Amino acid sequence: MRILGIDPGLRTTGFGVLDAAGGQLAYVASGVIQTADAPQGSLPARLKLLYDGIGEICRRYAPDVA
């Protein structure tokens, strides 16, 4: 089973991806989504960057659960 964990934040959102099988966990990937490119004070722009970033992570790593 592939697991996606998310550490939420509006400026920096962290993520980690693990594989779980037979009681063992294996590291797959981790990283951050930065929203610093969004216009200052623009919540909709930050949320769009997060939405797009999490969508890309889901497409790339195809988690079974999040």
Phi and psi restraints in degrees (value plus and minus 20) as a CYANA .aco file:
   2 ARG   PHI    -117.9   -77.9
   2 ARG   PSI     109.9   149.9
   3 ILE   PHI    -137.1   -97.1
   3 ILE   PSI     112.6   152.6
   4 LEU   PHI    -130.9   -90.9
   4 LEU   PSI     102.6   142.6
   5 GLY   PHI    -129.5   -89.5
   5 GLY   PSI     119.4   159.4
   6 ILE   PHI    -145.5  -105.5
   6 ILE   PSI     111.5   151.5
   7 ASP   PHI    -126.0   -86.0
   7 ASP   PSI      78.5   118.5
   8 PRO   PHI     -92.8   -52.8
   8 PRO   PSI     129.2   169.2
   9 GLY   PHI    -191.6  -151.6
   9 GLY   PSI     129.4   169.4
  10 LEU   PHI     -99.0   -59.0
  10 LEU   PSI     -48.4    -8.4
  11 ARG   PHI    -114.0   -74.0
  11 ARG   PSI     -60.9   -20.9
  12 THR   PHI    -158.7  -118.7
  12 THR   PSI     103.0   143.0
  13 THR   PHI    -135.3   -95.3
  13 THR   PSI     103.6   143.6
  14 GLY   PHI    -114.0   -74.0
  14 GLY   PSI     135.9   175.9
  15 PHE   PHI    -165.0  -125.0
  15 PHE   PSI     134.6   174.6
  16 GLY   PHI    -162.3  -122.3
  16 GLY   PSI     124.4   164.4
  17 VAL   PHI    -144.5  -104.5
  17 VAL   PSI     109.0   149.0
  18 LEU   PHI    -148.1  -108.1
  18 LEU   PSI     131.3   171.3
  19 ASP   PHI    -125.8   -85.8
  19 ASP   PSI     114.0   154.0
  20 ALA   PHI    -139.3   -99.3
  20 ALA   PSI     106.7   146.7
  21 ALA   PHI    -175.1  -135.1
  21 ALA   PSI     111.2   151.2
  22 GLY   PHI      37.5    77.5
  22 GLY   PSI      15.8    55.8
  23 GLY   PHI      58.3    98.3
  23 GLY   PSI     -15.4    24.6
  24 GLN   PHI    -130.6   -90.6
  24 GLN   PSI     125.8   165.8
  25 LEU   PHI    -132.4   -92.4
  25 LEU   PSI     120.2   160.2
  26 ALA   PHI    -149.7  -109.7
  26 ALA   PSI     110.8   150.8
  27 TYR   PHI     -86.4   -46.4
  27 TYR   PSI     115.0   155.0
  28 VAL   PHI    -133.8   -93.8
  28 VAL   PSI     -73.0   -33.0
  29 ALA   PHI    -185.7  -145.7
  29 ALA   PSI     142.3   182.3
  30 SER   PHI    -176.8  -136.8
  30 SER   PSI     143.0   183.0
  31 GLY   PHI     154.1   194.1
  31 GLY   PSI    -187.3  -147.3
  32 VAL   PHI    -155.4  -115.4
  32 VAL   PSI     134.2   174.2
  33 ILE   PHI    -131.0   -91.0
  33 ILE   PSI      99.5   139.5
  34 GLN   PHI    -118.9   -78.9
  34 GLN   PSI     121.2   161.2
  35 THR   PHI    -136.7   -96.7
  35 THR   PSI       1.1    41.1
  36 ALA   PHI     -83.3   -43.3
  36 ALA   PSI     -43.5    -3.5
  37 ASP   PHI     -95.1   -55.1
  37 ASP   PSI     -32.5     7.5
  38 ALA   PHI     -90.7   -50.7
  38 ALA   PSI     125.8   165.8
  39 PRO   PHI     -75.9   -35.9
  39 PRO   PSI     121.5   161.5
  40 GLN   PHI     -72.5   -32.5
  40 GLN   PSI     106.9   146.9
  41 GLY   PHI      58.4    98.4
  41 GLY   PSI     -12.6    27.4
  42 SER   PHI    -115.7   -75.7
  42 SER   PSI      70.9   110.9
  43 LEU   PHI     -81.1   -41.1
  43 LEU   PSI     -64.6   -24.6
  44 PRO   PHI     -78.4   -38.4
  44 PRO   PSI     -58.6   -18.6
  45 ALA   PHI     -87.3   -47.3
  45 ALA   PSI     -60.8   -20.8
  46 ARG   PHI     -83.8   -43.8
  46 ARG   PSI     -64.5   -24.5
  47 LEU   PHI     -83.0   -43.0
  47 LEU   PSI     -56.8   -16.8
  48 LYS   PHI     -84.6   -44.6
  48 LYS   PSI     -62.8   -22.8
  49 LEU   PHI     -82.3   -42.3
  49 LEU   PSI     -61.2   -21.2
  50 LEU   PHI     -86.1   -46.1
  50 LEU   PSI     -63.8   -23.8
  51 TYR   PHI     -78.5   -38.5
  51 TYR   PSI     -68.5   -28.5
  52 ASP   PHI     -84.5   -44.5
  52 ASP   PSI     -61.7   -21.7
  53 GLY   PHI     -85.1   -45.1
  53 GLY   PSI     -64.5   -24.5
  54 ILE   PHI     -87.6   -47.6
  54 ILE   PSI     -56.2   -16.2
  55 GLY   PHI     -80.9   -40.9
  55 GLY   PSI     -62.1   -22.1
  56 GLU   PHI     -85.1   -45.1
  56 GLU   PSI     -61.8   -21.8
  57 ILE   PHI     -81.4   -41.4
  57 ILE   PSI     -63.6   -23.6
  58 CYS   PHI     -83.7   -43.7
  58 CYS   PSI     -60.0   -20.0
  59 ARG   PHI     -86.7   -46.7
  59 ARG   PSI     -61.4   -21.4
  60 ARG   PHI     -90.4   -50.4
  60 ARG   PSI     -63.6   -23.6
  61 TYR   PHI    -127.0   -87.0
  61 TYR   PSI     -29.9    10.1
  62 ALA   PHI      25.6    65.6
  62 ALA   PSI      42.3    82.3
  63 PRO   PHI     -88.4   -48.4
  63 PRO   PSI     129.7   169.7
  64 ASP   PHI    -104.8   -64.8
  64 ASP   PSI     -53.2   -13.2
  65 VAL   PHI    -159.4  -119.4
  65 VAL   PSI     135.7   175.7
